[in-house]
Amino acid sequence: MTQHSISALTSASQAREGNDPIFRLNSEAKARAAAGESILDATMGALMDDEGRIAVMPSVAEAIARVPTGKAAGYSPISGSPPFLDAV
């Protein structure tokens, strides 16, 4: 499998450690991949295929296309949305 490294962070911020769970998990995945482990790092919200393209299942793309633009672009906080947390 080909390893691809894509980041939306500035180079100064890419190695930044912190208490954000997503950045912490991303740092761990990068370290484990560098140590030779086979890692699937999907922490940053995008899963890449073997050619480095964003992997999207056709059924997911069709479902997203049916969602109004304003709703499709938003996402819940890391802790979870209040309605979801109340339901579980």
Stockholm file with secondary structure:
# STOCKHOLM 1.0

chainA/1-88         MTQHSISALTSASQAREGNDPIFRLNSEAKARAAAGESILDATMGALMDDEGRIAVMPSVAEAIARVPTGKAAGYSPISGSPPFLDAV
#=GR chainA/1-88 SS CCCCCCCSSCTTTTTCCCSCHHHHHHHHHHHHHHTTCCCCCCTTSCCBCTTSSBCCCHHHHHHHHTSCHHHHTCCCCTTCCHHHHHHC
#=GC SS_cons        CCCCCCCSSCTTTTTCCCSCHHHHHHHHHHHHHHTTCCCCCCTTSCCBCTTSSBCCCHHHHHHHHTSCHHHHTCCCCTTCCHHHHHHC
//
